[in-house]
Amino acid sequence: MCEFGDGSGQPLNALQQALDQISVEYEEYETARMRADARLPLPALPPAREGAPATSC
């Protein structure tokens, strides 16, 4: 941002504030999407194969 000159800085300050707000909104959106995805039901597992090792999970 330094390459734009030594003006009053108001346009750059406004741009920085807008970018900061966009960043906050994007983080909130991503968090909401991840939480919504975490609430989705998992698909059913296929039946265990004959002779497959048992797991404790």
Summary of the structure (lengths in Angstrom):
residues: 57
radius of gyration: 24.8
end to end distance: 52.1
largest distance: 74.6
contacts: 71
relative contact order: 0.07
helix: 56%
strand: 0%
